[in-house]
Amino acid sequence: MSEVAEKLEIQRKFDISLIPNDKITLVWEDCEKFLQKSCNRSNGRATTKDVFYDCIRNVSSLWIIFDTETSDITGCAITKINQYPTGKRMLAIDHVTGKKMNDWADRGLEVIYKWAKANDCSGIEGIGREGFWNWIKSRDDWKKTSIFFEYEFKENK
């Protein structure tokens, strides 16, 4: 046979799950690897240890993104609900990290939107690096309202 074999690309399916605080230790080792990079970018504001304890104490929530075929964790997100003095509640995405984000981001956002609405949140908010905006700007109804900048006094370094 001289026929050229076609290369078949297998499309993986991903799903997202909220991890109850009493089950976090079961997935933490995999999640910590992803979160380390995000925490390193926080300029001393968060460590993976801080994130872990916030999740254990229900201050923050851990979401995992996993391959539905293999159950391998492909990414994770950390959220928390911000309650403002006006009564407004917003779901804050503090960290989102992983690999193959284009394959699971839409599904992840869909689940998080539903969860935020079910918990009486008015919307979703977050602060991220400029590159994150390039990834999310094409999605409906997201808008850039500000950019967070910082200056650290030299004597603190």
N, C-alpha and C positions, 0 to 999 in steps of 0.2 A: 504494500500500500504506500502510495506517495502523497496521501492527503496530509495537509497540515493540521495538526491538532490545535483546536481552539483552547486558549487559556481561559479557564472559568474563574472568575473572581467571586469568592464566597463573601456574601454580605453578612456580617455579624449583626446580631440583634443585642441591644443593650437595654437594661432597665435600671430603675433607681429605687432605692429603699431607704426609709428612715430607720435608723438603728436605735432601739430603746436603750436608755442609759445603762441598764443592767446587762446589756449584751455587747457593749462597746469593746471590752477587752478581747472578744472573739475575733474582731476584725482590725483592731488598732494597729498591729504590726504592719499590715499592708497599707493602711491609710497614712500612717506616720511617714512612710517613704514619700508619698505624694505631697503631704502637707509641709514637709521640711523645706522645700523650695519656696513655698508661699510664705512661710514664717521667716525665712531668711530675708525676704524682700520687705518685711515689716519694719525694718530699721530699729530693732530692739523692742518693738511693741508687743510681740507675741512669740512664744516658743511652742513647739509641739506639746511640751509638758503642760503649758497653760491651756492650750486648746483641749487636751485630754481631760484635764480637771474640770473645765467649764462644761464639757459634754457629760461627764459623770455626774456633776451637780445639777444638771438640767438648765444651766444658764444658756448653753448653746446646744444645737442639735447637729448630729453627724448623719450625713446622707452618703450612701455608697452607690456608685454606678458599677454595674457588673455585666459581664457577658452572660447572656441567658443560656448559652450552650455549655460553657465550661464553669460557670460561677466565679470566674476570675474577676477580681476587683480591678477596674480600669480607671477609676477616678473617685473623687469624693468632694463633698461640699460641706461647709460649716455655715449654719444659719442661726439667727436668734431674732426674737421679736423685740423691737424697740417700741416702747410705750411712751409717747410724748405727753407733756403736761396738758396739751389741748384735748387729749383723749385719742388722738390719732395713733393707730398701730401700723407699723410697717415691718415687713419681714426683711431683715438685713442679711445679705450674703457677704459673710466675712472672708471666706476662702472658697475658691473653686479651682480644682487642679486635677490633672490626670492626662491620659494619653487618648488619642483618637476622639477629641472633643467634638469634632464635626459630625461624628457618627452618633453621639448621644446627647448633645446639647439641647436639641429641640424637645426630646423626650423628657430630659431632666427639667427643663423650664416648665413644661406642661404639668408635670407632677407637683413641682414647687408652687406654681400658680394656684392649683386646686387646694393645696395644703394651706397656703396663706389665706385664701378666701374662707376656707372652713374654720380658720382661727381668727376671723374678724379683722384681718389686716386690710388696710386700704390699698396696699401695693407692695412693691419690692424695691429695695434700695441697696446700694453698695458703693464702695470706693475701690477702685482698682487701678492698675497701671494703664497707661495710655494705650498699650497694645490690646488690652481687653476691649476697649471701645471699638477698635477696628473690627473685632470679631462680632460684636453684638449690634452694631449700628444698623445692620440691614434687617434686623428683626422688628416686627411691628410694635409700635407704641413705646419703644425705648427712646429716651432723649438724654442728652448730656446736659446736665444743669450746672455742673461745676467741675473743676479739677482741684484736687487736694494737693497743695504744695507745702513744703516745710523748710524751715531754716533752723539749724541747730547751732547754739552758741559754741564758739571755739573752746571755751573753758570747760565745756561738758564733754569734750572728746578725749 
